[in-house]
Amino acid sequence: MNRTRALLAPLGWVLLLVPVLTAVFGPLVAGPTRSVGDSLSPPGPGHPLGTDELGRDVLALVLRGGTSIVSMAGAALLLSYLVGVPLALLVAGGRRRWADRLVLRLLDFLLALPGLLVLLVLAATGWRGTTTLVLATAALQLPAVVRIARAAALAPETSTAMEAMTMQGESRARIRLGYLGRSVLGPVVVDAASRLNLVLYLMASANFLGLGLASSATDWAVLIELNRDALFIQPWAVTVPALMLVSLCTGVNLVVDRRLSERGTVRR
C-alpha cells in the first residue's frame, strides 16, 4: 500500500502539471493555428500530430487550446466557492432558522434544474459567450457547494466549540468566518477536486453543443467536438485534447487525496 501511494504521488503531479503548464505556457511556443494544409492529414514533417478538420496543425491547437477551458473552469469553480462557502457559514446553525430554511429551499429549486437544459435556454434567448457560461456554471454548482459547507459546519464537534467561543464573548464574524471557515476547509477542498470534473464536463458539453465558444475556437473541448467524426481517420486530433482533459481531472484528484492523506497522518 505504501509503495502504491509512493508511486501515485509523483504521478498525480505529472498528470496535473502537464495540462496546466500546457495551458499557461503553450501559447508562447505554439505555431500558427490558421489552416496550413490538407484537412485530417496524418502526422508527418511539419505536423507532428497531423492536421484537424479545418487543416490546422493539431499540435499548435493543443498548445493553445488549454487556456480557455482551464481558465473558465477555474473561474466558475472559484466563483461558486467564493459565494457558496460564506453563505453556508452565515446561515448554518444560526438563530434565524427561517433564513437557513429559505436559502436551502431556493437552492433546492436551482439544484433540480438540469445543467445542460439551463445552458440551452440561455443560448436560445441570446445569452451566449464565455461570461454567461462561467456565471451559469458557477450558479449550477452553488446548491451542492452550500450543502457541503453547511454539513461540515454543523458537525457535533464544531457546534460544541462554537458554543464555547460564544460564551467567551467572541464575535459572530470571528466564529463563523474564522473558526468555521477553517473547520470546513478539508471537506471543501475534497469537494472542489471532485467538482472540477463536473465543471469540466458541463463546460465541455456546452462547447460540444455550440453553447459556449465558437466552433473555430482553439479549445480542447471544441477540438474534440469538431473532429469526433474523424476519430478513426485522424485519431490524434481527438485523443490528444481528450487526454489533456482526463489528465487534468485525474491529476487534481490524486494530488488533493495525497495532500489530505498526509495531513491526516500528521494529525494522528
C-alpha positions, -999 to 999 in steps of 0.1 A, spaced: 0 0 0 28 24 9 46 16 -24 14 23 -43 10 57 -26 46 65 -33 40 59 -70 7 78 -71 22 109 -55 45 119 -84 21 105 -110 -6 129 -97 17 159 -100 28 148 -135 -9 144 -146 -18 178 -131 12 198 -143 12 186 -179 -22 202 -189 -17 232 -165 17 240 -179 4 235 -214 -24 259 -208 -1 285 -193 30 283 -215 17 265 -246 5 297 -264 40 311 -260 56 283 -281 27 273 -303 28 278 -340 1 294 -361 -34 280 -358 -47 290 -392 -53 264 -419 -18 253 -431 -25 221 -450 -50 195 -461 -77 185 -436 -72 155 -414 -37 148 -426 -18 121 -406 13 130 -386 43 140 -407 70 165 -413 59 199 -401 28 185 -384 39 160 -356 2 153 -347 -13 159 -381 -40 184 -390 -76 187 -380 -109 190 -398 -101 226 -409 -65 218 -419 -49 234 -388 -19 219 -371 -31 198 -342 0 203 -321 -4 241 -323 -41 238 -314 -34 216 -284 -8 240 -271 -32 269 -274 -64 251 -265 -60 247 -228 -60 283 -218 -97 289 -224 -111 257 -208 -88 257 -178 -94 294 -171 -131 292 -175 -134 260 -153 -112 276 -127 -132 308 -127 -165 290 -124 -153 268 -96 -137 296 -77 -168 318 -80 -191 290 -67 -170 286 -36 -164 323 -30 -202 327 -29 -213 294 -15 -190 289 14 -195 323 31 -233 319 25 -233 284 42 -212 297 72 -236 326 77 -268 305 78 -256 272 93 -269 267 128 -277 303 133 -305 317 155 -325 327 124 -336 292 113 -360 307 88 -331 322 69 -314 288 68 -345 271 55 -353 298 30 -318 296 15 -319 258 13 -354 259 -4 -342 284 -30 -311 264 -37 -332 232 -39 -351 247 -68 -318 256 -86 -304 221 -78 -334 205 -96 -326 222 -129 -307 201 -154 -274 219 -162 -274 215 -199 -311 225 -201 -303 258 -184 -275 264 -209 -298 256 -238 -324 280 -226 -298 307 -221 -284 301 -256 -319 301 -271 -326 335 -255 -294 350 -268 -272 346 -237 -240 331 -251 -203 335 -246 -177 328 -220 -190 351 -193 -225 336 -195 -211 301 -194 -189 308 -164 -217 325 -144 -242 298 -153 -219 270 -144 -210 286 -111 -246 291 -102 -254 255 -110 -227 243 -86 -238 267 -58 -265 244 -42 -241 215 -37 -213 237 -25 -236 253 1 -248 219 13 -213 205 16 -200 235 36 -232 237 57 -230 200 66 -193 204 77 -202 235 97 -230 216 116 -208 187 127 -212 180 165 -177 189 175 -179 221 156 -212 231 173 -197 224 208 -166 246 200 -189 274 187 -209 274 219 -178 277 240 -165 306 218 -198 323 221 -198 320 259 -163 335 259 -176 366 241 -161 360 206 -178 380 178 -202 363 154 -180 372 124 -149 357 141 -167 325 150 -184 319 116 -158 332 91 -128 324 112 -132 292 132 -160 277 110 -140 286 79 -111 265 90 -133 237 100 -149 233 66 -117 237 47 -109 200 44 -144 189 31 -145 219 8 -111 211 -8 -121 174 -13 -154 185 -29 -136 211 -51 -113 184 -65 -142 161 -75 -164 190 -85 -138 201 -111 -147 170 -130 -184 181 -131 -175 217 -141 -152 205 -169 -179 181 -181 -206 208 -181 -184 233 -199 -171 207 -224 -207 196 -231 -217 232 -236 -189 237 -261 -199 204 -278 -234 218 -283 -221 252 -295 -234 270 -264 -200 284 -253 -171 291 -275 -173 293 -313 -166 262 -333 -134 278 -347 -120 284 -312 -88 266 -302 -103 250 -271 -97 213 -262 -134 206 -258 -142 223 -291 -115 203 -308 -130 171 -296 -164 180 -309 -151 194 -342 -131 163 -351 -151 135 -334 -164 122 -367 -129 117 -379 -118 97 -349 -107 67 -369 -92 88 -397 -71 112 -377 -73 100 -341 -47 124 -328 -70 154 -333 -94 139 -308 -74 118 -284 -47 143 -275 -71 171 -263 -93 144 -247 -63 131 -228 -54 166 -216 -88 169 -200 -86 134 -184 -51 142 -172 -62 174 -156 -92 158 -137 -72 128 -126 -42 148 -115 -62 172 -94 -79 143 -75 -47 124 -69 -28 154 -57 -56 165 -33 -62 130 -20 -24 127 -13 -22 160 5 -52 153 27 -39 118 35 -5 133 46 -24 160 66 -44 133 84 -13 112 91 5 142 106 -25 149 129 -27 113 141 
